[in-house]
Amino acid sequence: MSRVACGIVCACVTMWPAPMRAQPADLRQRVEAYVSANQRAIVAELVELLSIPNAGGDGDGIAKNAEFLRRMLEGRGFGAEVLQTTGNPLVFGDLRVPGATRTLLIYSHYDGQPVNPADWKQPSPFSPLLRDGRMEDGGREVPGLGGLDRFEPDWRLYARSASDDKSPIVALCAALDALTASGLKPTSNLKVILDGEEEAGSPSLVPAIGRYRSKFSADAMLILDGPVHPSGKPTLVFGARGIVTFTLKVYGPKFALHSGHYGNWVPNPATRLAQLLATFKDDDGRVLVDGFYAGIDPLRPEEQQMLDAVPDDPAQLKALFGISVPENSQRTLQESLQVPSFNIRGLSSAFVGEGARTIIPDSAEAEIDVRLVKETPALAMLEKIRAHIRKQGYHVVSTDPDDATRARYAKIVKMTTSESGTNAYRTSPLLPVSQQLSGALQQVFGEPPVRIRTSGGTVPIAPFIDALGFPAISVPIVNFDNNQHGENENLRLGHFFRGIAIIAGALQM
């Protein structure tokens, strides 16, 4: 830990007496004043953490990250330890607040996506670089990062995991520092779990429950991950869609044939695949698989009101994406996220462009992803899709067909999936903890937060949430245009500094 960061941390560590709440407006004012006065120390701690390589397969870098984070939590009064798992370790912290009647488990992750340094516009993805704006908009480097005392809101810090997901960890620590400096404290007991394998699907997280279940016990979980709504307003996300992926391969002749000699006689697998895929959706985007939407009840009035309140800008999105109308013009974006989707994510058969040939291909393949909602579990959905394919007259196999199979069946498709999928999770926004959290942020910021019932993406910790069995709500803080998972990942510092106040408000709910 840097000398500057360590100094500010040590100055803020105190004993935690009974919970005290600040007046909401006063809380925001206090936290923002603290952040303004301590920008250099806060950013220095983030820069130091970002400078430690964190690709999931880098055992040495992962170990260094885990120890650094353990010390960060310990410096804020947590009982902190590194928990060994079957894979990368978890970092765990436990902070008891006398008089608190609720325990929050706060989740974040410290591993990052792999990097290709040649594609980063800086010496190294782990040498944070400051720019005065978004690089794609002409943002220029701001020199002297280590010696700056003030940072403009539109400045951006470029480094791997700047937004996904190290900055929320530092923001959590800064929020605790700000509360302490103001003579305040969380109103809940806090447990923190920092995952070292999220970008690989968190394979060791659920198995760790059997070993550490008592440590993970809580009343609710706050997830510090993901971007805020594009409007930039404080955002709460109450769920995430699941996913299951599979490949469909339709077979033609055993080898490619001349289209002039055999066209109109030998079946073309690319045509058949296109015809098969066309049976999955109607012109309005409704999936035609029997039971695809089974169990999904109409939204309650208060849930519909929540969706309607999300400040999406359809015209702006259509202009950005270059489309004239959405797939279903009767449904808003938020309404579209409340039901499962069927997406063709890739197609392949023979050759195109300069390599195109006058042949009948030997096969055609499609890669499919199905986004799931809480009412549509992955394994059941796969069975419904298999049944739909059989209904179209196809013999479904799991391996390439032999000659006997080819001779017996006119239409053959291989359906393969490499995994069982990830189910969705969703916490009711009507639960007391959901309403308390939303109300706390509304009081702090003077307007209701954007409340997302279900995000379109999938989070690998959904099985962890299901296994623990208590409510989980995401509290994102970073900018949506952060290039996460790609090259030149970045964090807008205005979002980061405000995120500290968002987290402080959540801790004082």
C-alpha positions as CSV (number, residue, x, y, z in Angstrom):
1,M,0.0,0.0,0.0
2,S,1.3,3.4,-0.9
3,R,2.6,5.7,1.9
4,V,-0.1,8.3,1.0
5,A,-2.9,5.7,0.9
6,C,-1.7,4.0,4.1
7,G,-1.7,7.4,5.9
8,I,-5.3,8.2,5.0
9,V,-6.4,4.6,5.9
10,C,-4.7,4.6,9.3
11,A,-6.1,8.0,10.1
12,C,-9.6,6.7,9.6
13,V,-9.5,3.5,11.6
14,T,-11.4,3.8,14.8
15,M,-13.5,1.6,17.1
16,W,-17.1,1.3,15.9
17,P,-19.7,2.3,18.4
18,A,-23.4,1.9,17.9
19,P,-24.8,2.8,14.5
20,M,-25.5,6.4,13.8
21,R,-27.3,7.9,10.8
22,A,-26.6,11.3,9.2
23,Q,-29.4,13.4,7.7
24,P,-29.4,12.3,4.0
25,A,-28.5,15.7,2.5
26,D,-25.9,16.1,5.2
27,L,-24.5,12.7,4.5
28,R,-23.9,13.5,0.8
29,Q,-22.3,16.8,1.7
30,R,-20.0,15.2,4.2
31,V,-18.9,12.4,1.9
32,E,-18.4,14.7,-1.0
33,A,-16.4,17.1,1.1
34,Y,-14.2,14.3,2.3
35,V,-13.6,13.0,-1.2
36,S,-12.8,16.5,-2.5
37,A,-10.2,16.9,0.2
38,N,-8.7,13.5,-0.3
39,Q,-8.8,12.9,-4.0
40,R,-5.0,12.4,-4.2
41,A,-5.0,9.6,-1.5
42,I,-8.1,7.9,-2.9
43,V,-6.8,7.8,-6.5
44,A,-3.3,6.8,-5.3
45,E,-4.7,3.7,-3.6
46,L,-6.7,2.8,-6.8
47,V,-3.6,3.3,-9.0
48,E,-1.5,1.1,-6.7
49,L,-4.1,-1.7,-6.9
50,L,-4.5,-1.4,-10.7
51,S,-0.7,-1.7,-11.0
52,I,-0.8,-5.3,-9.8
53,P,-1.5,-7.7,-12.8
54,N,-4.6,-9.7,-12.2
55,A,-5.3,-12.1,-15.1
56,G,-7.0,-15.1,-13.6
57,G,-4.3,-17.5,-14.7
58,D,-1.4,-15.4,-13.2
59,G,-1.0,-17.1,-9.8
60,D,1.7,-14.8,-8.6
61,G,-0.3,-11.7,-9.5
62,I,-3.5,-13.1,-8.0
63,A,-1.7,-13.8,-4.7
64,K,-0.3,-10.2,-4.6
65,N,-3.8,-8.8,-5.3
66,A,-5.3,-10.9,-2.6
67,E,-2.8,-9.8,0.0
68,F,-3.0,-6.2,-0.9
69,L,-6.8,-6.3,-0.6
70,R,-6.6,-8.1,2.7
71,R,-4.5,-5.3,4.1
72,M,-6.9,-2.7,2.6
73,L,-9.8,-4.3,4.5
74,E,-7.8,-4.7,7.7
75,G,-6.9,-1.1,7.6
76,R,-10.6,-0.2,7.7
77,G,-11.2,-2.3,10.8
78,F,-12.3,-5.5,9.2
79,G,-11.2,-8.9,10.5
80,A,-9.7,-9.8,7.1
81,E,-8.3,-13.1,5.7
82,V,-7.5,-14.8,2.5
83,L,-9.7,-17.9,2.1
84,Q,-8.3,-20.8,0.0
85,T,-10.5,-22.5,-2.5
86,T,-10.1,-25.1,-5.2
87,G,-9.0,-22.3,-7.5
88,N,-8.0,-18.7,-6.9
89,P,-8.5,-17.4,-3.3
90,L,-11.3,-15.3,-1.9
91,V,-10.5,-12.3,0.2
92,F,-12.9,-12.0,3.1
93,G,-13.6,-9.3,5.6
94,D,-15.9,-9.1,8.6
95,L,-16.8,-5.8,10.3
96,R,-19.2,-5.9,13.3
97,V,-21.1,-2.7,14.3
98,P,-22.4,-2.8,17.9
99,G,-26.2,-2.4,17.9
100,A,-26.6,-3.3,14.2
101,T,-29.5,-5.8,13.6
102,R,-28.7,-6.5,9.9
103,T,-25.7,-8.0,8.2
104,L,-24.9,-7.2,4.6
105,L,-22.6,-9.4,2.5
106,I,-20.8,-7.2,-0.1
107,Y,-19.5,-8.9,-3.2
108,S,-17.0,-7.7,-5.7
109,H,-14.2,-9.3,-7.7
110,Y,-10.5,-8.5,-8.2
111,D,-9.5,-10.7,-11.2
112,G,-9.6,-9.2,-14.7
113,Q,-9.9,-10.3,-18.3
114,P,-6.8,-11.3,-20.2
115,V,-4.9,-8.5,-21.9
116,N,-3.3,-8.0,-25.3
117,P,-0.8,-5.2,-24.4
118,A,-0.1,-4.4,-28.1
119,D,-3.7,-3.2,-28.5
120,W,-3.5,-0.8,-25.5
121,K,-2.7,2.8,-26.2
122,Q,-0.3,3.0,-23.3
123,P,2.9,1.3,-22.2
124,S,1.1,-1.4,-20.2
125,P,-2.5,-2.2,-19.2
126,F,-1.1,-2.4,-15.6
127,S,0.5,1.1,-15.8
128,P,-2.5,3.3,-15.3
129,L,-2.7,6.3,-17.6
130,L,-4.8,9.4,-17.1
131,R,-6.6,11.1,-20.0
132,D,-8.6,14.4,-20.0
133,G,-11.5,12.6,-21.7
134,R,-12.6,9.5,-23.6
135,M,-9.8,8.3,-25.8
136,E,-12.2,7.6,-28.7
137,D,-13.2,11.3,-28.5
138,G,-9.7,12.6,-28.6
139,G,-8.9,12.5,-24.9
140,R,-5.2,13.4,-24.3
141,E,-2.8,12.1,-21.6
142,V,-2.7,14.1,-18.4
143,P,0.9,14.0,-17.2
144,G,2.2,13.7,-13.6
145,L,-0.5,11.3,-12.4
146,G,1.3,10.5,-9.1
147,G,1.7,14.1,-8.2
148,L,-1.8,15.5,-8.8
149,D,-4.0,16.7,-6.0
150,R,-7.1,17.4,-8.0
151,F,-8.9,15.4,-10.7
152,E,-11.6,16.7,-13.1
153,P,-14.8,14.7,-13.3
154,D,-14.4,14.0,-17.0
155,W,-10.9,12.7,-16.7
156,R,-10.5,9.0,-17.2
157,L,-8.1,6.4,-15.7
158,Y,-7.1,3.8,-18.2
159,A,-6.0,0.3,-17.0
160,R,-7.2,-3.3,-16.9
161,S,-9.9,-3.6,-14.2
162,A,-10.2,0.2,-13.8
163,S,-14.0,-0.2,-14.0
164,D,-14.4,-4.0,-13.8
165,D,-14.0,-4.4,-10.9
166,K,-11.3,-2.8,-8.8
167,S,-12.6,0.7,-8.5
168,P,-15.8,-0.3,-6.6
169,I,-13.6,-2.0,-4.0
170,V,-11.6,1.2,-3.5
171,A,-14.8,3.2,-3.5
172,L,-16.2,0.9,-0.7
173,C,-13.1,1.6,1.4
174,A,-13.2,5.3,0.7
175,A,-16.9,5.4,1.7
176,L,-16.0,3.8,5.0
177,D,-13.2,6.3,5.4
178,A,-15.6,9.2,4.7
179,L,-18.1,7.9,7.2
180,T,-15.4,7.5,9.9
181,A,-14.0,11.0,9.2
182,S,-17.6,12.3,9.8
183,G,-18.1,10.5,13.0
184,L,-20.5,8.1,11.3
185,K,-20.5,4.4,10.6
186,P,-22.5,1.7,8.7
187,T,-25.9,0.9,10.1
188,S,-25.3,-2.8,9.3
189,N,-22.7,-5.4,10.1
190,L,-20.6,-5.8,7.0
191,K,-19.1,-8.9,5.4
192,V,-17.0,-8.5,2.2
193,I,-16.2,-11.2,-0.2
194,L,-13.8,-10.5,-3.1
195,D,-13.8,-13.1,-5.8
196,G,-10.6,-14.0,-7.7
197,E,-12.3,-16.0,-10.6
198,E,-15.4,-14.0,-11.6
199,E,-14.1,-13.5,-15.2
200,A,-13.7,-17.3,-15.5
201,G,-17.3,-17.9,-14.3
202,S,-16.5,-18.1,-10.5
203,P,-16.1,-22.0,-10.6
204,S,-14.8,-22.1,-7.0
205,L,-17.3,-19.8,-5.4
206,V,-20.3,-22.2,-4.9
207,P,-18.0,-25.1,-3.7
208,A,-16.5,-22.7,-1.1
209,I,-19.9,-22.4,0.6
210,G,-19.5,-25.9,2.0
211,R,-16.3,-24.9,3.6
212,Y,-17.1,-21.3,4.7
213,R,-20.9,-21.2,4.9
214,S,-20.9,-19.6,8.4
215,K,-18.7,-16.8,7.2
216,F,-21.1,-16.0,4.4
217,S,-24.3,-15.8,6.4
218,A,-26.1,-12.5,6.0
219,D,-29.5,-10.9,5.6
220,A,-28.9,-9.5,2.1
221,M,-26.1,-9.1,-0.5
222,L,-24.9,-6.0,-2.3
223,I,-23.1,-6.6,-5.5
224,L,-20.6,-3.9,-6.5
225,D,-20.2,-4.6,-10.1
226,G,-21.4,-3.3,-13.5
227,P,-22.1,0.1,-14.9
228,V,-24.8,2.6,-14.0
229,H,-27.6,3.4,-16.4
230,P,-26.4,5.5,-19.4
231,S,-28.2,8.5,-18.0
232,G,-25.5,8.5,-15.3
233,K,-28.1,8.5,-12.4
234,P,-27.6,6.3,-9.4
235,T,-28.8,2.8,-10.3
236,L,-30.0,-0.3,-8.6
237,V,-30.3,-3.6,-10.4
238,F,-32.4,-6.3,-8.9
239,G,-31.6,-9.3,-11.1
240,A,-29.8,-10.6,-14.1
241,R,-30.8,-12.9,-16.9
242,G,-29.2,-16.3,-17.2
243,I,-27.8,-17.9,-20.3
244,V,-27.5,-21.2,-22.1
245,T,-25.6,-21.6,-25.3
246,F,-25.5,-24.4,-27.9
247,T,-24.5,-25.2,-31.5
248,L,-26.7,-26.6,-34.2
249,K,-25.0,-28.4,-37.1
250,V,-27.1,-29.6,-40.1
251,Y,-25.6,-32.1,-42.5
252,G,-25.7,-32.4,-46.3
253,P,-23.4,-34.7,-48.4
254,K,-20.4,-36.2,-46.8
255,F,-18.2,-33.9,-48.8
256,A,-18.9,-30.7,-50.8
257,L,-20.4,-31.3,-54.3
258,H,-20.5,-29.3,-57.5
259,S,-23.6,-27.2,-57.4
260,G,-24.2,-27.5,-61.2
261,H,-24.0,-31.3,-61.3
262,Y,-25.9,-32.0,-58.1
263,G,-28.0,-28.8,-57.4
264,N,-31.7,-29.4,-57.1
265,W,-31.0,-33.1,-56.2
266,V,-28.6,-33.2,-53.2
267,P,-30.1,-31.3,-50.2
268,N,-28.3,-28.1,-49.2
269,P,-27.5,-28.0,-45.5
270,A,-27.2,-24.2,-45.4
271,T,-30.7,-23.9,-46.8
272,R,-32.1,-26.4,-44.4
273,L,-30.4,-24.7,-41.5
274,A,-31.9,-21.3,-42.5
275,Q,-35.3,-22.9,-42.8
276,L,-34.9,-24.5,-39.4
277,L,-33.8,-21.3,-37.7
278,A,-36.7,-19.4,-39.3
279,T,-39.1,-21.7,-37.4
280,F,-37.9,-20.3,-34.1
281,K,-39.3,-16.7,-34.3
282,D,-42.2,-14.9,-36.0
283,D,-41.9,-11.5,-37.6
284,D,-42.5,-9.7,-34.3
285,G,-39.7,-11.5,-32.5
286,R,-41.9,-13.9,-30.5
287,V,-40.1,-17.2,-30.0
288,L,-42.3,-20.1,-31.3
289,V,-40.9,-22.9,-29.1
290,D,-43.7,-24.5,-27.1
291,G,-43.4,-23.5,-23.5
292,F,-40.7,-20.9,-24.1
293,Y,-42.5,-18.3,-22.0
294,A,-44.2,-20.7,-19.6
295,G,-44.5,-19.6,-16.0
296,I,-43.9,-15.9,-16.6
297,D,-46.7,-13.9,-15.0
298,P,-47.8,-10.5,-16.2
299,L,-46.0,-7.7,-14.4
300,R,-47.6,-6.2,-11.3
301,P,-48.7,-2.5,-11.7
302,E,-45.8,-1.3,-9.5
303,E,-43.3,-3.4,-11.5
304,Q,-44.6,-1.9,-14.7
305,Q,-44.3,1.5,-13.2
306,M,-40.7,0.8,-12.3
307,L,-39.9,-0.3,-15.9
308,D,-41.6,2.8,-17.3
309,A,-39.5,5.0,-15.0
310,V,-36.2,3.9,-16.4
311,P,-34.9,6.9,-18.5
312,D,-34.0,5.0,-21.7
313,D,-33.8,7.1,-24.8
314,P,-35.0,4.8,-27.7
315,A,-34.4,7.5,-30.4
316,Q,-30.8,7.9,-29.2
317,L,-30.2,4.1,-29.1
318,K,-31.7,3.6,-32.6
319,A,-29.4,6.3,-34.0
320,L,-26.4,4.8,-32.2
321,F,-27.1,1.3,-33.4
322,G,-28.2,2.3,-37.0
323,I,-31.6,0.7,-36.9
324,S,-35.0,2.2,-37.7
325,V,-37.3,0.0,-35.5
326,P,-36.8,-2.5,-32.8
327,E,-37.6,-6.2,-33.2
328,N,-40.9,-5.7,-31.5
329,S,-42.1,-2.1,-31.7
330,Q,-44.8,-2.7,-29.1
331,R,-42.3,-3.5,-26.4
332,T,-39.8,-1.1,-24.7
333,L,-36.2,-2.1,-24.1
334,Q,-36.9,-2.8,-20.4
335,E,-40.0,-4.9,-21.2
336,S,-37.9,-6.9,-23.6
337,L,-35.4,-7.8,-20.8
338,Q,-38.2,-9.4,-18.7
339,V,-38.6,-12.4,-21.0
340,P,-36.1,-15.0,-22.4
341,S,-34.5,-14.3,-25.8
342,F,-33.3,-16.5,-28.6
343,N,-30.3,-15.1,-30.4
344,I,-28.4,-16.5,-33.4
345,R,-24.9,-15.3,-32.5
346,G,-23.0,-16.8,-35.5
347,L,-23.5,-18.7,-38.8
348,S,-21.0,-20.7,-40.9
349,S,-21.2,-22.8,-44.1
350,A,-18.6,-23.2,-46.8
351,F,-17.1,-20.0,-48.1
352,V,-18.0,-16.4,-48.8
353,G,-16.3,-13.4,-50.5
354,E,-13.2,-14.1,-52.6
355,G,-13.2,-17.7,-51.4
356,A,-16.7,-18.4,-52.5
357,R,-17.2,-21.6,-54.6
358,T,-20.1,-23.0,-56.6
359,I,-20.6,-26.0,-54.3
360,I,-23.2,-27.6,-52.1
361,P,-21.7,-27.4,-48.6
362,D,-21.2,-30.6,-46.6
363,S,-22.7,-28.9,-43.4
364,A,-23.9,-25.7,-41.9
365,E,-23.6,-24.5,-38.3
366,A,-25.3,-21.9,-36.1
367,E,-24.2,-20.8,-32.7
368,I,-27.1,-19.9,-30.4
369,D,-27.5,-18.2,-27.1
370,V,-30.7,-18.1,-25.1
371,R,-31.0,-15.5,-22.3
372,L,-33.1,-16.8,-19.4
373,V,-35.3,-15.3,-16.8
374,K,-35.9,-16.6,-13.3
375,E,-39.0,-18.6,-14.5
376,T,-37.1,-20.4,-17.3
377,P,-34.3,-22.6,-16.0
378,A,-31.5,-23.6,-18.4
379,L,-31.9,-27.4,-18.6
380,A,-35.7,-27.3,-19.0
381,M,-35.2,-24.7,-21.8
382,L,-32.8,-26.9,-23.7
383,E,-35.3,-29.8,-23.6
384,K,-38.0,-27.5,-25.0
385,I,-35.7,-26.5,-27.9
386,R,-34.8,-30.1,-28.7
387,A,-38.5,-30.9,-28.8
388,H,-39.0,-28.0,-31.2
389,I,-36.3,-29.2,-33.5
390,R,-37.7,-32.8,-33.5
391,K,-41.1,-31.3,-34.3
392,Q,-39.6,-29.9,-37.5
393,G,-38.7,-33.4,-38.7
394,Y,-35.1,-33.6,-37.5
395,H,-33.3,-36.5,-36.0
396,V,-31.2,-34.9,-33.2
397,V,-27.8,-36.3,-32.4
398,S,-25.0,-35.3,-30.1
399,T,-22.1,-36.6,-32.2
400,D,-21.4,-36.6,-36.0
401,P,-23.6,-39.2,-37.7
402,D,-22.2,-42.4,-39.2
403,D,-23.2,-43.8,-42.5
404,A,-26.0,-45.9,-41.1
405,T,-27.6,-42.8,-39.5
406,R,-27.2,-40.8,-42.7
407,A,-28.9,-43.5,-44.6
408,R,-31.8,-43.8,-42.2
409,Y,-32.7,-40.1,-41.5
410,A,-33.4,-37.5,-44.2
411,K,-32.8,-34.5,-41.8
412,I,-30.1,-34.7,-39.2
413,V,-28.9,-32.0,-36.8
414,K,-26.3,-32.2,-34.1
415,M,-27.1,-30.2,-31.0
416,T,-24.2,-29.7,-28.6
417,T,-23.8,-27.6,-25.5
418,S,-20.5,-27.4,-23.6
419,E,-22.2,-26.6,-20.2
420,S,-25.5,-26.7,-18.4
421,G,-25.9,-22.9,-18.5
422,T,-26.3,-20.3,-15.8
423,N,-29.8,-19.6,-14.4
424,A,-31.2,-16.2,-13.8
425,Y,-31.7,-14.6,-10.5
426,R,-34.0,-11.8,-9.4
427,T,-34.8,-10.1,-6.1
428,S,-38.2,-8.5,-5.7
429,P,-37.9,-4.7,-5.7
430,L,-40.9,-4.8,-3.3
431,L,-38.9,-6.5,-0.4
432,P,-38.3,-4.3,2.6
433,V,-34.5,-4.3,2.0
434,S,-35.1,-3.3,-1.7
435,Q,-37.3,-0.4,-0.7
436,Q,-35.0,0.7,2.1
437,L,-32.0,0.8,-0.2
438,S,-33.9,2.6,-2.9
439,G,-35.3,5.1,-0.3
440,A,-31.8,5.7,1.1
441,L,-30.4,6.7,-2.3
442,Q,-33.4,8.8,-3.1
443,Q,-32.9,10.7,0.2
444,V,-29.2,11.2,-0.4
445,F,-29.5,12.3,-4.0
446,G,-32.8,14.0,-4.0
447,E,-34.4,11.8,-6.6
448,P,-35.3,8.1,-7.0
449,P,-32.5,5.9,-8.4
450,V,-32.9,4.2,-11.7
451,R,-34.3,0.8,-10.7
452,I,-33.6,-2.0,-13.2
453,R,-35.8,-5.1,-12.5
454,T,-33.6,-7.4,-14.6
455,S,-30.4,-6.6,-16.5
456,G,-29.9,-8.1,-19.9
457,G,-26.5,-9.7,-19.2
458,T,-25.6,-12.7,-17.1
459,V,-23.5,-12.7,-13.9
460,P,-21.6,-15.9,-13.0
461,I,-22.4,-15.5,-9.3
462,A,-26.1,-16.3,-9.8
463,P,-25.6,-19.9,-8.6
464,F,-23.8,-18.4,-5.5
465,I,-26.8,-16.2,-4.8
466,D,-29.2,-19.1,-5.2
467,A,-27.2,-21.3,-2.9
468,L,-27.0,-18.7,-0.1
469,G,-30.7,-18.0,-0.4
470,F,-31.0,-14.3,0.6
471,P,-31.8,-11.2,-1.5
472,A,-29.1,-9.8,-3.8
473,I,-29.1,-6.3,-5.3
474,S,-26.4,-4.7,-7.5
475,V,-25.2,-1.2,-6.7
476,P,-23.1,-0.3,-9.8
477,I,-21.1,2.9,-9.8
478,V,-18.9,3.0,-13.0
479,N,-19.5,4.7,-16.4
480,F,-21.3,2.5,-19.0
481,D,-18.8,3.4,-21.8
482,N,-15.9,1.9,-20.0
483,N,-14.6,-0.7,-22.5
484,Q,-14.8,-3.4,-19.9
485,H,-13.4,-6.8,-21.1
486,G,-11.8,-5.0,-24.1
487,E,-8.7,-3.1,-24.7
488,N,-8.3,0.4,-23.2
489,E,-10.7,-0.2,-20.3
490,N,-11.3,3.0,-18.4
491,L,-13.0,4.7,-15.4
492,R,-14.5,8.2,-15.6
493,L,-13.4,9.8,-12.3
494,G,-16.6,11.7,-11.9
495,H,-18.5,8.5,-11.7
496,F,-15.9,7.0,-9.3
497,F,-16.1,9.9,-6.9
498,R,-19.9,10.0,-6.9
499,G,-19.9,6.2,-6.5
500,I,-18.2,6.7,-3.1
501,A,-21.3,8.7,-2.0
502,I,-23.6,6.1,-3.5
503,I,-22.0,3.3,-1.5
504,A,-21.9,5.5,1.7
505,G,-25.6,6.0,1.3
506,A,-26.2,2.3,0.9
507,L,-24.1,1.6,4.0
508,Q,-26.3,4.1,6.0
509,M,-29.6,2.7,4.8
